[in-house]
């Protein structure tokens, strides 16, 4: 569910939605989402001073806490 949420938000932000890749790594206590976008779109996902990335992480943690999970979003270059 969290993967779909991040994918929807990020594809709405970028110019090349086909280049969006999300790899899910399940751990014992947490889940890591590794996000990879086109090189030209990295700035759009991170935002000025990291504001957009922080907002995505806030939405993601709110969604995950409703299910008593911990989800970490990593944006890869």
C-alpha positions as CSV (number, residue, x, y, z in Angstrom):
1,X,0.0,0.0,0.0
2,X,2.8,2.4,0.9
3,X,4.6,1.6,-2.3
4,X,1.4,2.5,-4.3
5,X,1.0,5.8,-2.4
6,X,4.6,6.9,-3.1
7,X,4.4,5.8,-6.7
8,X,1.2,7.9,-7.2
9,X,2.6,11.0,-5.6
10,X,6.0,10.8,-7.4
11,X,4.5,10.1,-10.8
12,X,2.3,13.2,-10.4
13,X,5.4,15.3,-9.8
14,X,7.9,14.2,-12.4
15,X,8.1,14.8,-16.2
16,X,9.0,11.2,-17.0
17,X,6.7,8.9,-15.0
18,X,7.9,5.9,-16.8
19,X,11.3,6.2,-15.2
20,X,10.0,6.0,-11.7
21,X,11.2,2.8,-10.0
22,X,10.5,1.8,-6.4
23,X,12.2,-1.2,-4.8
24,X,10.7,-2.5,-1.5
25,X,13.0,-4.0,1.1
26,X,11.2,-5.7,3.9
27,X,12.9,-6.0,7.3
28,X,11.8,-7.3,10.7
29,X,10.7,-4.0,12.1
30,X,10.6,-1.7,9.1
31,X,10.2,-1.4,5.4
32,X,12.6,0.5,3.2
33,X,11.4,2.0,-0.1
34,X,14.2,2.9,-2.5
35,X,13.0,5.5,-5.0
36,X,14.8,6.0,-8.3
37,X,13.7,8.6,-10.8
38,X,15.2,10.1,-14.0
39,X,18.2,12.3,-13.4
40,X,16.4,15.5,-14.5
41,X,13.5,14.8,-12.1
42,X,15.5,14.3,-8.9
43,X,15.2,18.0,-8.0
44,X,11.5,17.9,-8.4
45,X,11.1,15.0,-6.0
46,X,13.5,16.5,-3.4
47,X,12.2,20.1,-3.7
48,X,13.7,23.3,-2.4
49,X,15.6,22.6,0.8
50,X,14.1,19.1,0.8
51,X,10.5,20.2,1.4
52,X,8.8,17.9,-1.0
53,X,10.8,14.9,0.1
54,X,9.9,15.8,3.7
55,X,6.2,16.1,2.9
56,X,6.2,12.7,1.1
57,X,7.9,11.1,4.1
58,X,5.4,12.7,6.5
59,X,2.4,11.4,4.4
60,X,4.1,8.0,4.3
61,X,4.7,7.8,8.0
62,X,1.1,8.8,8.7
63,X,-0.1,6.1,6.4
64,X,2.2,3.5,7.9
65,X,1.5,4.4,11.5
66,X,-2.2,3.6,11.0
67,X,-1.1,0.0,10.3
68,X,1.6,0.0,13.1
69,X,4.4,-0.1,10.7
70,X,7.6,1.9,10.1
71,X,8.4,2.9,6.5
72,X,11.6,4.6,5.4
73,X,11.9,6.4,2.0
74,X,15.3,6.6,0.4
75,X,15.7,8.7,-2.7
76,X,18.5,7.3,-4.9
77,X,20.5,9.4,-7.3
